[in-house]
Amino acid sequence: MNENKFIEKFQNKTDSELEYILENKKSYNEQAISASIHILKERNGKTSEIETVENEIKIEKEKKQIAQKKFVKKEKQYYGRPKRT
Protein backbone atom coordinates (compact mmCIF):
# COMPACT_ATOMS: atom_id res chain seq x y z
CA MET A 1 0.00 0.00 0.00
CA ASN A 2 1.46 3.28 -0.99
CA GLU A 3 0.82 6.15 1.38
CA ASN A 4 -2.80 5.53 2.25
CA LYS A 5 -3.53 8.10 4.96
CA PHE A 6 -6.46 6.02 6.21
CA ILE A 7 -4.37 3.03 7.30
CA GLU A 8 -2.87 4.82 10.29
CA LYS A 9 -6.15 6.60 11.00
CA PHE A 10 -8.17 3.35 10.98
CA GLN A 11 -5.77 1.22 13.05
CA ASN A 12 -7.75 1.92 16.23
CA LYS A 13 -11.13 1.11 14.69
CA THR A 14 -12.79 -2.13 15.68
CA ASP A 15 -13.38 -4.91 13.18
CA SER A 16 -17.08 -4.02 13.31
CA GLU A 17 -16.36 -0.41 12.37
CA LEU A 18 -14.15 -1.49 9.47
CA GLU A 19 -16.73 -4.02 8.30
CA TYR A 20 -19.35 -1.25 8.40
CA ILE A 21 -17.21 0.75 5.97
CA LEU A 22 -17.08 -2.24 3.62
CA GLU A 23 -20.82 -2.86 3.91
CA ASN A 24 -21.48 0.81 3.06
CA LYS A 25 -18.66 1.26 0.57
CA LYS A 26 -20.66 3.62 -1.65
CA SER A 27 -20.44 6.19 1.15
CA TYR A 28 -16.64 6.02 1.39
CA ASN A 29 -13.76 6.82 -0.94
CA GLU A 30 -11.53 4.19 -2.47
CA GLN A 31 -8.65 4.77 -0.04
CA ALA A 32 -10.89 4.32 3.02
CA ILE A 33 -12.22 1.05 1.63
CA SER A 34 -8.74 -0.13 0.71
CA ALA A 35 -7.42 0.70 4.19
CA SER A 36 -10.30 -1.17 5.82
CA ILE A 37 -9.58 -4.26 3.73
CA HIS A 38 -5.85 -4.02 4.42
CA ILE A 39 -6.30 -3.76 8.20
CA LEU A 40 -8.90 -6.53 8.37
CA LYS A 41 -6.59 -8.82 6.37
CA GLU A 42 -3.71 -8.06 8.74
CA ARG A 43 -5.88 -8.89 11.75
CA ASN A 44 -7.88 -11.84 10.48
CA GLY A 45 -6.33 -13.04 7.25
CA LYS A 46 -8.28 -13.15 4.02
CA THR A 47 -11.87 -14.08 4.80
CA SER A 48 -14.66 -14.92 2.38
CA GLU A 49 -16.33 -11.60 3.24
CA ILE A 50 -13.22 -9.65 2.31
CA GLU A 51 -12.82 -11.68 -0.87
CA THR A 52 -16.43 -10.90 -1.80
CA VAL A 53 -15.91 -7.17 -1.28
CA GLU A 54 -12.69 -7.24 -3.30
CA ASN A 55 -14.51 -9.00 -6.15
CA GLU A 56 -17.37 -6.46 -6.02
CA ILE A 57 -14.87 -3.60 -6.20
CA LYS A 58 -13.08 -5.23 -9.14
CA ILE A 59 -16.38 -5.65 -11.01
CA GLU A 60 -17.38 -2.03 -10.33
CA LYS A 61 -14.02 -0.80 -11.66
CA GLU A 62 -14.38 -2.93 -14.78
CA LYS A 63 -17.90 -1.58 -15.38
CA LYS A 64 -16.63 2.00 -15.05
CA GLN A 65 -13.82 1.31 -17.51
CA ILE A 66 -16.24 -0.19 -20.03
CA ALA A 67 -18.64 2.74 -19.67
CA GLN A 68 -15.77 5.21 -20.11
CA LYS A 69 -14.56 3.42 -23.25
CA LYS A 70 -18.09 3.47 -24.70
CA PHE A 71 -18.39 7.19 -23.93
CA VAL A 72 -15.06 7.98 -25.60
CA LYS A 73 -16.02 5.89 -28.63
CA LYS A 74 -19.36 7.72 -29.00
CA GLU A 75 -17.66 11.06 -28.49
CA LYS A 76 -15.14 10.27 -31.23
CA GLN A 77 -17.96 9.19 -33.55
CA TYR A 78 -19.88 12.39 -32.89
CA TYR A 79 -17.00 14.83 -33.13
CA GLY A 80 -15.12 12.84 -35.74
CA ARG A 81 -17.84 13.32 -38.36
CA PRO A 82 -17.19 15.79 -41.17
CA LYS A 83 -19.10 19.05 -40.86
CA ARG A 84 -22.26 19.30 -42.92
CA THR A 85 -22.68 22.31 -45.16
DSSP file with accessible surface (Angstrom, degrees, kcal/mol):
  #  RESIDUE AA STRUCTURE BP1 BP2  ACC     N-H-->O    O-->H-N    N-H-->O    O-->H-N    TCO  KAPPA ALPHA  PHI   PSI    X-CA   Y-CA   Z-CA
    1    1 A M              0   0  126      0, 0.0     2,-0.8     0, 0.0     3,-0.1   0.000 360.0 360.0 360.0 128.5    0.0    0.0    0.0
    2    2 A N        -     0   0  143      1,-0.2     0, 0.0     0, 0.0     0, 0.0  -0.836 360.0 -41.8-104.0 108.0    1.5    3.3   -1.0
    3    3 A E        +     0   0  189     -2,-0.8     2,-0.9     1,-0.2    -1,-0.2   0.840  69.4 173.6  48.2  53.7    0.8    6.1    1.4
    4    4 A N    >>  -     0   0   17      1,-0.2     3,-1.5    -3,-0.1     4,-0.6  -0.817  20.1-158.1 -90.2 110.4   -2.8    5.5    2.2
    5    5 A K  H 3> S+     0   0  147     -2,-0.9     4,-1.1     1,-0.3    -1,-0.2   0.709  86.3  64.4 -63.9 -18.5   -3.5    8.1    5.0
    6    6 A F  H 3> S+     0   0   23      1,-0.2     4,-2.8     2,-0.2    -1,-0.3   0.739  85.3  71.7 -79.7 -21.8   -6.5    6.0    6.2
    7    7 A I  H <> S+     0   0   28     -3,-1.5     4,-0.8     2,-0.2    -1,-0.2   0.965 105.0  37.6 -60.1 -51.7   -4.4    3.0    7.3
    8    8 A E  H >< S+     0   0  165     -4,-0.6     3,-0.7     1,-0.2     4,-0.4   0.921 117.9  51.9 -64.4 -41.5   -2.9    4.8   10.3
    9    9 A K  H 3< S+     0   0  144     -4,-1.1     3,-0.4     1,-0.2    -1,-0.2   0.854 113.1  44.1 -64.2 -35.5   -6.2    6.6   11.0
   10   10 A F  H >< S+     0   0   12     -4,-2.8     3,-1.9     1,-0.2    -1,-0.2   0.501  83.4  96.4 -91.0  -4.4   -8.2    3.3   11.0
   11   11 A Q  T << S+     0   0   71     -4,-0.8    -1,-0.2    -3,-0.7    -2,-0.1   0.834  86.6  48.5 -56.1 -32.5   -5.8    1.2   13.1
   12   12 A N  T 3  S+     0   0  155     -3,-0.4    -1,-0.3    -4,-0.4     2,-0.1   0.476  88.8 106.5 -89.7  -1.7   -7.8    1.9   16.2
   13   13 A K  S <  S-     0   0   68     -3,-1.9     2,-0.1     1,-0.1    -3,-0.0  -0.465  73.9-115.0 -74.5 149.7  -11.1    1.1   14.7
   14   14 A T     >  -     0   0   74     -2,-0.1     4,-2.2     1,-0.1     5,-0.2  -0.354  26.2-107.7 -76.2 164.7  -12.8   -2.1   15.7
   15   15 A D  H  > S+     0   0   50      1,-0.2     4,-2.9     2,-0.2     5,-0.2   0.901 122.1  55.6 -58.3 -39.5  -13.4   -4.9   13.2
   16   16 A S  H  > S+     0   0   84      1,-0.2     4,-2.0     2,-0.2    -1,-0.2   0.897 106.7  49.0 -61.5 -41.0  -17.1   -4.0   13.3
   17   17 A E  H  > S+     0   0   90      2,-0.2     4,-1.6     1,-0.2    -1,-0.2   0.913 113.4  46.5 -65.8 -40.1  -16.4   -0.4   12.4
   18   18 A L  H  X S+     0   0    0     -4,-2.2     4,-1.8     1,-0.2    -2,-0.2   0.905 111.3  51.4 -68.9 -39.5  -14.1   -1.5    9.5
   19   19 A E  H  X S+     0   0   83     -4,-2.9     4,-2.6     1,-0.2    -1,-0.2   0.869 105.0  57.6 -64.7 -35.3  -16.7   -4.0    8.3
   20   20 A Y  H  X S+     0   0  123     -4,-2.0     4,-1.6    -5,-0.2    -1,-0.2   0.911 104.1  52.3 -60.1 -41.8  -19.3   -1.2    8.4
   21   21 A I  H  < S+     0   0    5     -4,-1.6    -1,-0.2     1,-0.2    -2,-0.2   0.924 111.4  46.6 -60.6 -42.6  -17.2    0.8    6.0
   22   22 A L  H >< S+     0   0   10     -4,-1.8     3,-1.1     1,-0.2    -2,-0.2   0.879 110.9  51.3 -68.6 -37.4  -17.1   -2.2    3.6
   23   23 A E  H 3< S+     0   0  142     -4,-2.6    -1,-0.2     1,-0.3    -2,-0.2   0.775 120.1  36.0 -69.0 -26.2  -20.8   -2.9    3.9
   24   24 A N  T >< S+     0   0   56     -4,-1.6     3,-2.4    -5,-0.2    -1,-0.3  -0.215  75.3 144.6-118.1  41.9  -21.5    0.8    3.1
   25   25 A K  G X   +     0   0   27     -3,-1.1     3,-1.6     1,-0.3    -1,-0.1   0.727  61.2  69.1 -60.8 -22.7  -18.7    1.3    0.6
   26   26 A K  G 3  S+     0   0  187      1,-0.3    -1,-0.3    -3,-0.2    -4,-0.1   0.731  97.9  54.0 -68.5 -17.3  -20.7    3.6   -1.7
   27   27 A S  G <  S+     0   0   97     -3,-2.4     2,-0.3    -6,-0.2    -1,-0.3   0.459 105.7  63.1 -92.8  -2.0  -20.4    6.2    1.1
   28   28 A Y  S <  S-     0   0   85     -3,-1.6     2,-0.0    -4,-0.2     0, 0.0  -0.891  83.2-110.3-125.6 155.2  -16.6    6.0    1.4
   29   29 A N     >  -     0   0   79     -2,-0.3     4,-2.0     1,-0.1     3,-0.3  -0.301  37.7-101.7 -80.5 168.1  -13.8    6.8   -0.9
   30   30 A E  H  > S+     0   0  126      1,-0.2     4,-2.7     2,-0.2     5,-0.2   0.848 119.5  53.3 -60.1 -37.8  -11.5    4.2   -2.5
   31   31 A Q  H  > S+     0   0   82      2,-0.2     4,-2.5     1,-0.2    -1,-0.2   0.887 107.6  50.9 -67.7 -37.1   -8.6    4.8    0.0
   32   32 A A  H  > S+     0   0    3     -3,-0.3     4,-2.2     2,-0.2    -2,-0.2   0.918 113.2  45.7 -65.6 -41.7  -10.9    4.3    3.0
   33   33 A I  H  X S+     0   0   16     -4,-2.0     4,-2.4     2,-0.2    -2,-0.2   0.935 113.1  49.8 -66.0 -45.1  -12.2    1.1    1.6
   34   34 A S  H  X S+     0   0   37     -4,-2.7     4,-2.6     1,-0.2    -2,-0.2   0.901 110.8  49.7 -60.9 -42.5   -8.7   -0.1    0.7
   35   35 A A  H  X S+     0   0    0     -4,-2.5     4,-2.7     2,-0.2     5,-0.3   0.911 109.4  51.9 -64.1 -41.3   -7.4    0.7    4.2
   36   36 A S  H  X S+     0   0    0     -4,-2.2     4,-2.5     2,-0.2     5,-0.2   0.930 112.0  45.8 -61.5 -45.0  -10.3   -1.2    5.8
   37   37 A I  H  X S+     0   0   14     -4,-2.4     4,-2.5     2,-0.2    -2,-0.2   0.938 112.7  51.1 -62.1 -46.9   -9.6   -4.3    3.7
   38   38 A H  H  X S+     0   0   51     -4,-2.6     4,-2.1     1,-0.2    -2,-0.2   0.927 113.0  44.2 -57.4 -48.1   -5.9   -4.0    4.4
   39   39 A I  H  X S+     0   0    0     -4,-2.7     4,-2.3     1,-0.2    -1,-0.2   0.917 112.9  50.7 -67.5 -43.2   -6.3   -3.8    8.2
   40   40 A L  H  X S+     0   0    4     -4,-2.5     4,-3.0    -5,-0.3     5,-0.3   0.896 110.4  50.7 -63.1 -37.5   -8.9   -6.5    8.4
   41   41 A K  H  X S+     0   0   71     -4,-2.5     4,-2.3    -5,-0.2    -1,-0.2   0.907 109.4  50.9 -64.4 -42.3   -6.6   -8.8    6.4
   42   42 A E  H  < S+     0   0  120     -4,-2.1    -2,-0.2    -5,-0.2    -1,-0.2   0.896 118.4  38.3 -60.5 -41.3   -3.7   -8.1    8.7
   43   43 A R  H  < S+     0   0   91     -4,-2.3    -2,-0.2    -5,-0.1    -1,-0.2   0.884 136.7  12.1 -76.6 -43.0   -5.9   -8.9   11.7
   44   44 A N  H  < S-     0   0   77     -4,-3.0    -3,-0.2     1,-0.3    -2,-0.2   0.374  96.8-121.2-121.5  -0.5   -7.9  -11.8   10.5
   45   45 A G     <  -     0   0   35     -4,-2.3     2,-0.8    -5,-0.3    -1,-0.3  -0.210  61.8 -35.1  77.3-176.7   -6.3  -13.0    7.2
   46   46 A K        -     0   0  124     -4,-0.1     2,-0.2     4,-0.1    -5,-0.1  -0.692  69.9-171.8 -85.1 113.3   -8.3  -13.2    4.0
   47   47 A T     >  -     0   0   42     -2,-0.8     4,-2.5     1,-0.1     5,-0.2  -0.545  37.8-109.1 -98.6 167.7  -11.9  -14.1    4.8
   48   48 A S  H  > S+     0   0   78      1,-0.2     4,-2.3     2,-0.2     5,-0.1   0.853 119.6  55.9 -65.0 -31.8  -14.7  -14.9    2.4
   49   49 A E  H  > S+     0   0  130      2,-0.2     4,-2.2     1,-0.2    -1,-0.2   0.924 109.0  45.4 -65.7 -43.6  -16.3  -11.6    3.2
   50   50 A I  H  > S+     0   0    5      2,-0.2     4,-2.8     1,-0.2    -2,-0.2   0.921 111.9  52.2 -65.9 -41.8  -13.2   -9.6    2.3
   51   51 A E  H  X S+     0   0   96     -4,-2.5     4,-2.4     1,-0.2    -2,-0.2   0.909 108.7  51.2 -61.2 -39.5  -12.8  -11.7   -0.9
   52   52 A T  H  X S+     0   0   72     -4,-2.3     4,-2.4     2,-0.2    -1,-0.2   0.932 111.0  47.3 -62.7 -46.2  -16.4  -10.9   -1.8
   53   53 A V  H  X S+     0   0   16     -4,-2.2     4,-2.6     1,-0.2    -2,-0.2   0.922 110.9  51.7 -63.1 -43.0  -15.9   -7.2   -1.3
   54   54 A E  H  X S+     0   0   45     -4,-2.8     4,-2.3     1,-0.2    -1,-0.2   0.911 110.8  48.3 -60.7 -40.8  -12.7   -7.2   -3.3
   55   55 A N  H  X S+     0   0   80     -4,-2.4     4,-2.5     2,-0.2    -1,-0.2   0.899 110.4  51.2 -65.9 -41.1  -14.5   -9.0   -6.2
   56   56 A E  H  X S+     0   0   78     -4,-2.4     4,-2.5     2,-0.2    -2,-0.2   0.917 110.9  48.5 -61.2 -42.9  -17.4   -6.5   -6.0
   57   57 A I  H  X S+     0   0   32     -4,-2.6     4,-2.4     2,-0.2    -2,-0.2   0.919 110.6  51.0 -64.2 -43.0  -14.9   -3.6   -6.2
   58   58 A K  H  X S+     0   0  126     -4,-2.3     4,-2.3     1,-0.2    -2,-0.2   0.927 111.2  48.0 -60.9 -44.1  -13.1   -5.2   -9.1
   59   59 A I  H  X S+     0   0   86     -4,-2.5     4,-2.5     1,-0.2    -2,-0.2   0.917 110.6  51.3 -63.9 -42.9  -16.4   -5.7  -11.0
   60   60 A E  H  X S+     0   0   68     -4,-2.5     4,-2.2     1,-0.2    -1,-0.2   0.909 110.5  49.1 -61.4 -41.9  -17.4   -2.0  -10.3
   61   61 A K  H  X S+     0   0   89     -4,-2.4     4,-2.3     2,-0.2    -1,-0.2   0.912 110.9  50.1 -63.8 -42.4  -14.0   -0.8  -11.7
   62   62 A E  H  X S+     0   0   86     -4,-2.3     4,-2.4     1,-0.2    -2,-0.2   0.908 109.7  51.0 -63.5 -40.6  -14.4   -2.9  -14.8
   63   63 A K  H  X S+     0   0  141     -4,-2.5     4,-2.6     1,-0.2    -1,-0.2   0.904 110.0  49.8 -62.9 -41.7  -17.9   -1.6  -15.4
   64   64 A K  H  X S+     0   0  147     -4,-2.2     4,-2.4     2,-0.2    -1,-0.2   0.905 110.5  50.2 -63.4 -41.2  -16.6    2.0  -15.1
   65   65 A Q  H  X S+     0   0  111     -4,-2.3     4,-2.4     2,-0.2    -2,-0.2   0.917 111.5  47.9 -64.1 -42.4  -13.8    1.3  -17.5
   66   66 A I  H  X S+     0   0   93     -4,-2.4     4,-2.4     2,-0.2    -2,-0.2   0.931 112.4  48.8 -63.7 -45.5  -16.2   -0.2  -20.0
   67   67 A A  H  X S+     0   0   59     -4,-2.6     4,-2.3     1,-0.2    -2,-0.2   0.905 111.5  50.1 -61.3 -40.9  -18.6    2.7  -19.7
   68   68 A Q  H  X S+     0   0  133     -4,-2.4     4,-2.6     2,-0.2    -1,-0.2   0.918 110.1  49.9 -65.3 -41.9  -15.8    5.2  -20.1
   69   69 A K  H  X S+     0   0  152     -4,-2.4     4,-2.5     1,-0.2    -2,-0.2   0.909 111.0  49.6 -63.3 -41.0  -14.6    3.4  -23.3
   70   70 A K  H  X S+     0   0  134     -4,-2.4     4,-2.5     2,-0.2    -1,-0.2   0.909 111.0  50.1 -63.2 -41.7  -18.1    3.5  -24.7
   71   71 A F  H  X S+     0   0  126     -4,-2.3     4,-2.7     2,-0.2    -2,-0.2   0.935 111.5  47.3 -61.9 -46.9  -18.4    7.2  -23.9
   72   72 A V  H  X S+     0   0   52     -4,-2.6     4,-2.6     2,-0.2    -2,-0.2   0.915 111.6  51.5 -63.1 -41.2  -15.1    8.0  -25.6
   73   73 A K  H  X S+     0   0  136     -4,-2.5     4,-2.2     2,-0.2    -2,-0.2   0.938 112.5  45.1 -62.4 -45.4  -16.0    5.9  -28.6
   74   74 A K  H  X S+     0   0  143     -4,-2.5     4,-2.5     2,-0.2    -1,-0.2   0.892 112.1  52.5 -64.8 -39.3  -19.4    7.7  -29.0
   75   75 A E  H  X S+     0   0   85     -4,-2.7     4,-2.9     2,-0.2     5,-0.3   0.920 109.7  48.4 -63.4 -42.2  -17.7   11.1  -28.5
   76   76 A K  H  X S+     0   0  149     -4,-2.6     4,-2.0     1,-0.2    -2,-0.2   0.901 111.7  50.4 -64.8 -39.7  -15.1   10.3  -31.2
   77   77 A Q  H  X S+     0   0  101     -4,-2.2     4,-0.5    -5,-0.2    -2,-0.2   0.918 114.7  43.9 -64.0 -42.9  -18.0    9.2  -33.5
   78   78 A Y  H >< S+     0   0  150     -4,-2.5     3,-0.6     1,-0.2    -2,-0.2   0.952 123.8  32.8 -68.1 -50.9  -19.9   12.4  -32.9
   79   79 A Y  H 3< S+     0   0  169     -4,-2.9    -1,-0.2     1,-0.2    -2,-0.2   0.688 111.3  64.8 -83.1 -16.2  -17.0   14.8  -33.1
   80   80 A G  H 3< S+     0   0   62     -4,-2.0    -1,-0.2    -5,-0.3    -2,-0.2   0.588  79.0 104.8 -83.5  -7.7  -15.1   12.8  -35.7
   81   81 A R  S << S-     0   0  148     -3,-0.6     3,-0.1    -4,-0.5     2,-0.0  -0.445  81.0-105.6 -72.7 145.4  -17.8   13.3  -38.4
   82   82 A P        -     0   0  118      0, 0.0     2,-0.1     0, 0.0    -1,-0.1  -0.356  43.4 -98.6 -66.5 149.9  -17.2   15.8  -41.2
   83   83 A K        -     0   0  201      1,-0.1     2,-0.3    -3,-0.1    -3,-0.0  -0.451  34.7-128.0 -70.2 140.3  -19.1   19.1  -40.9
   84   84 A R              0   0  227     -2,-0.1    -1,-0.1    -3,-0.1    -3,-0.0  -0.684 360.0 360.0 -88.1 142.2  -22.3   19.3  -42.9
   85   85 A T              0   0  189     -2,-0.3    -1,-0.0     0, 0.0     0, 0.0  -0.783 360.0 360.0-121.1 360.0  -22.7   22.3  -45.2
